[in-house]
Amino acid sequence: MQDQENQASQNPEDVQQAAQAQQQAPQQPSQQQAPSESAANPSLEEQLSATEAKLAEMHDAFMRAKAEADNIRRRAQEDVAKAHKFAVESFAEALLPVKDSLEMALKVETPSVESLKEGVEMTLKQLTSAFERNKLLEVVPAAGDKLDPNRHQAVAMVPAEQEANTVVAVLQKGYTIADRLLRPAIVTAAQPK
């Protein structure tokens, strides 16, 4: 302590300069740290504005995605509605020639039996063709086929010289449309012995 007092008494200007240097020395690093801290850690206002900008951008992206999903759903609903509305269009188109043929047959003033039979056969071919194009297929089991309750409807059990629960006779054809049963074939089945 005495050394410090001796130094102070010897050069008062040197002491003042040293004191000022000591006061400035701690301030300089803190001033230097302040810009680096502000660069590394932005102020709360800057953080808030950056977060608000990100939020606005994400909200915009969300709203666009939601609108796109709504448009896709609406288009899909319209497509389904059109499919339901015009589902029978191709089938109806295929049946128009059959109707035309039947109308022409009725316009003949003095038809012969042979011409009527020929016209009916041609009309049946048109109708069969229309059914095939629209996947409407006949279910006609052969005699002796195993009775299939998913495709056949037995209306009677009759005594027969064949295995039980097999088809004896077909009373009415059945039909499937695109592998789905439209009407079962009406059959008689063999009784158990």
C-alpha positions in Angstrom: 0.0 0.0 0.0 2.8 2.3 0.8 4.2 1.6 -2.7 1.0 2.8 -4.2 0.9 5.9 -2.1 4.5 6.6 -3.0 3.7 6.2 -6.7 0.6 8.4 -6.3 2.6 11.1 -4.7 5.4 10.9 -7.3 3.3 11.1 -10.5 -0.3 12.1 -10.0 -0.9 12.3 -13.7 0.4 8.8 -14.2 -2.0 7.5 -11.6 -5.0 9.2 -13.2 -4.1 7.8 -16.5 -3.7 4.3 -15.1 -7.0 4.6 -13.3 -8.7 5.7 -16.5 -7.1 2.8 -18.4 -8.4 0.4 -15.8 -11.9 1.8 -16.0 -11.8 1.7 -19.8 -10.3 -1.8 -20.0 -13.2 -3.6 -18.4 -15.7 -1.5 -20.4 -14.1 -2.2 -23.7 -14.5 -6.0 -23.5 -18.1 -5.6 -22.4 -18.7 -3.2 -25.3 -17.1 -5.7 -27.6 -19.2 -8.5 -26.3 -22.4 -6.5 -26.7 -22.3 -6.5 -30.5 -21.4 -10.2 -30.7 -24.1 -11.1 -28.2 -26.7 -9.1 -30.2 -25.6 -10.9 -33.4 -25.8 -14.3 -31.7 -28.9 -13.5 -29.6 -31.3 -11.2 -31.4 -33.5 -9.0 -29.4 -37.0 -10.2 -28.3 -38.6 -7.9 -30.9 -36.5 -9.4 -33.7 -37.3 -12.9 -32.5 -41.0 -12.0 -32.3 -41.0 -10.5 -35.8 -39.2 -13.6 -37.3 -41.6 -15.9 -35.5 -44.6 -14.0 -36.8 -43.2 -14.1 -40.4 -42.8 -17.9 -40.1 -46.3 -18.2 -38.7 -47.7 -16.2 -41.5 -45.8 -18.3 -44.1 -47.0 -21.6 -42.4 -50.6 -20.3 -42.2 -50.5 -19.4 -45.9 -49.2 -22.9 -46.8 -51.8 -24.5 -44.6 -54.6 -22.6 -46.2 -53.4 -23.4 -49.7 -53.2 -27.1 -48.8 -56.6 -27.1 -47.2 -58.1 -25.4 -50.3 -56.4 -28.0 -52.6 -57.8 -30.8 -50.5 -61.3 -29.3 -50.6 -61.0 -28.9 -54.4 -59.9 -32.6 -54.8 -62.8 -33.8 -52.6 -65.3 -31.7 -54.5 -64.0 -33.0 -57.9 -64.2 -36.6 -56.6 -67.8 -36.0 -55.5 -68.7 -34.6 -58.9 -67.0 -37.5 -60.6 -69.0 -40.0 -58.5 -72.2 -38.2 -59.1 -71.6 -38.2 -62.9 -70.7 -41.9 -62.7 -74.0 -42.7 -60.9 -76.0 -40.5 -63.3 -74.6 -42.0 -66.5 -73.8 -45.6 -65.2 -76.4 -47.2 -67.5 -75.5 -45.0 -70.5 -73.5 -47.7 -72.3 -76.0 -50.4 -71.6 -78.9 -48.2 -72.8 -76.9 -47.4 -75.9 -76.5 -51.2 -76.6 -80.2 -51.8 -76.2 -81.3 -49.1 -78.7 -80.8 -51.3 -81.8 -82.9 -54.1 -80.1 -85.8 -51.6 -79.7 -85.4 -50.4 -83.2 -85.6 -54.0 -84.5 -88.7 -54.7 -82.5 -90.4 -51.5 -83.8 -89.5 -52.4 -87.4 -91.0 -55.9 -87.0 -94.2 -54.4 -85.8 -94.4 -52.1 -88.9 -94.4 -55.0 -91.3 -98.1 -55.3 -92.5 -98.2 -58.9 -93.5 -95.4 -60.8 -91.8 -94.9 -64.4 -92.5 -94.1 -66.9 -89.8 -90.6 -67.4 -91.3 -89.8 -63.7 -91.4 -91.1 -63.2 -87.9 -88.9 -66.0 -86.7 -85.9 -64.7 -88.6 -86.5 -61.2 -87.1 -86.8 -62.5 -83.6 -83.6 -64.5 -84.0 -81.7 -61.4 -85.2 -83.2 -59.3 -82.4 -82.1 -62.0 -79.9 -78.6 -61.9 -81.3 -78.5 -58.1 -80.9 -79.7 -58.4 -77.3 -77.2 -61.1 -76.5 -74.4 -59.0 -77.9 -75.6 -56.0 -75.8 -75.6 -58.2 -72.7 -72.1 -59.5 -73.4 -70.6 -56.0 -74.0 -72.0 -55.0 -70.7 -70.8 -58.1 -68.8 -74.3 -59.4 -68.3 -73.8 -63.2 -68.5 -76.1 -66.2 -68.3 -76.0 -68.7 -65.5 -77.1 -72.0 -67.0 -76.0 -75.0 -65.0 -75.9 -78.3 -66.9 -77.9 -81.4 -65.7 -75.8 -83.2 -63.0 -73.9 -80.1 -61.9 -73.6 -79.7 -58.1 -76.2 -77.3 -56.7 -74.6 -74.0 -55.9 -76.8 -72.0 -53.5 -74.9 -68.8 -54.4 -75.9 -69.1 -58.1 -78.9 -71.5 -58.2 -82.3 -71.5 -56.6 -83.8 -75.0 -56.2 -87.6 -74.8 -56.2 -88.3 -78.5 -56.1 -86.5 -81.7 -55.1 -87.3 -84.5 -57.6 -86.4 -88.2 -57.6 -83.6 -88.7 -60.1 -81.0 -91.3 -61.1 -78.1 -89.0 -60.2 -76.3 -87.8 -57.1 -78.3 -86.0 -54.5 -78.2 -82.1 -54.5 -77.4 -81.9 -58.2 -79.2 -80.0 -60.9 -81.9 -82.0 -62.7 -83.4 -79.3 -64.9 -83.1 -75.6 -65.4 -86.5 -73.9 -65.3 -85.2 -70.3 -65.8 -81.7 -69.0 -66.6 -79.9 -66.9 -64.1 -77.7 -63.8 -64.8 -74.6 -62.2 -63.4 -73.4 -58.7 -64.1 -69.7 -58.1 -63.6 -69.4 -61.3 -61.5 -72.3 -60.2 -59.2 -75.4 -62.4 -59.2 -78.3 -60.5 -60.7 -80.8 -63.4 -60.7 -80.2 -67.0 -59.7 -80.9 -69.8 -62.1 -84.2 -71.5 -61.1 -83.6 -75.3 -61.0 -85.0 -78.6 -59.8 -82.6 -80.6 -57.7 -82.2 -84.4 -57.2 -83.6 -85.8 -54.0 -81.3 -87.8 -51.7 -81.9 -91.6 -52.2 
